[in-house]
Amino acid sequence: MKPKVPPPPTAQARKLVEEFLAAAASGKMERVLALLAEESTVLSDGGGKVKAAGRAIIGADHVVRFLLGIWPRFMVNVDVRHVDINGSPGITVGTNGRIDYALAFEVAGDRVQNVYIMCNPDKLRDLSLAG
């Protein structure tokens, strides 16, 4: 029996993520907060091999501060590719054909509910930015 493949994200969800990424890139807290669910969360997994948040970041205020704190270092001189990750809109981020991060965005209505950041190299090793 084949595993069930989740349906692709909707065009509305993809558009929301595009707006969210642009808001985060702007560095403007109020723009990001306007797109986040009040009870939003960021979860990251570094597998003990790379730096990641040691705990869940919970609540829109904490999430926006965390994201805006890492964004200037995280998104400089990188290749970004829009992808679907387990039925959610997402992006891969990397350099020289290697993916260093994969981010999936869980959307609830017209807000980003959760952001999942995978940076564990063991889980990313078989991915590439090519193709």
N, C-alpha and C positions, 0 to 999 in steps of 0.2 A: 504494500500500500504506500503510495506516494505521500510525502508530507504535504499538508495544505499550504498553498502559497497565498499569502495575504493579498487582497486587492491593492492595486496601486493607489497612491494618494490622489485626492481630487485636485482639479485645477485651482480651486479656491484655497486648499491647504498649501499648495505650492506657491501661490501668489502671496499668501500670508508669510511664509518663510522668507520669500524674497524681500518683503517689506521689513521683516524682522532683522535680516542680515544687514540691510541698508541702514536701519536704525542703529544697530550695534556699531557699524562702521562709522557712523556719524559721531559717536561718543556722547550723544545727548540722552541723558537718563530718562527724561519725560517721553521721548519718542519710543524708547524700548518699553517702558512701563505701560504705555498705551496699547501695546501688543501682547503683553503677558497676562496670563490668568493670575488672579490674586494668590491662589494656592499653587503656584508653579514650583517646579523643582529642577535642579541640575544634578545629574548623577554622572560621575566619571570613573573610568576603570583604567588604571595604569598597570595593573597586574603586579605591582611591586617592582616593576622594571623601569618605569618612567614616572615623572612627577605628575600627580593627579590630586584632585581634592580628596582629602582623607575621609570625608563624610558627605552626605547629601546636603546640598544647599537648598534650603526650603524657604518659600515665601518670596513674592515678587520683589520686594525691596532688597533682600539678600541676593537673589538671583541676578538682578540688574547690576548691583555693585560688583559681584563676582565676575560677570561677563565683561563689563566695561573695564574692569581691572586687568583682565588677561588679554582682551582683544588687541590692544596696540602691539603686543609682543607676538601673539598667537597668529595674527593674520598679515604678517609682513613678508614680502618676497616669497610667496607660496603660490602653488597652483591649486585652484579650487574647482571642483567639479560637482555639479548637481546630480544627485542620484536618489533612488528610492531605497530605503533601508527598512526591511520588515514591514512594508506597507505604509511607511511614513516618509515624508519628504526629508531629504538630508543632503549633506555635502561631504566630500572627502577633501582633505587638506594635506598637501605634501610638497616635496621638492624632488627634482631629479628622477621622476618616475616612481618614487616611493611614496606611499601614503603614511603620514605620521598621525593623522587623526581622522576619525569618521564621526560626524555629528548627525543624530537623528532627532527630529522635532515632532513631538506628539501634539497634535492640534485638537482643541476642544472648541467647537463653534468658530468664533472669529478671534481666538486668542491662542497663543502658544502655551500649552499646559506644562510640558516637560521637555527638557533637553538632555539627551544622552550623549556623552562624549566618550568614545572609545579611543584610547591611546596605548593600550597594551600591545606591544609589538608582536607578541605571539599570535594575537587574534587578527592582526592586520597584515601579517607577512605574505599572505597569498593574494593580496589585493595589489593593484597597480593603477597609476593614473592614466596609463595608455589604454585605449579601447574602452 
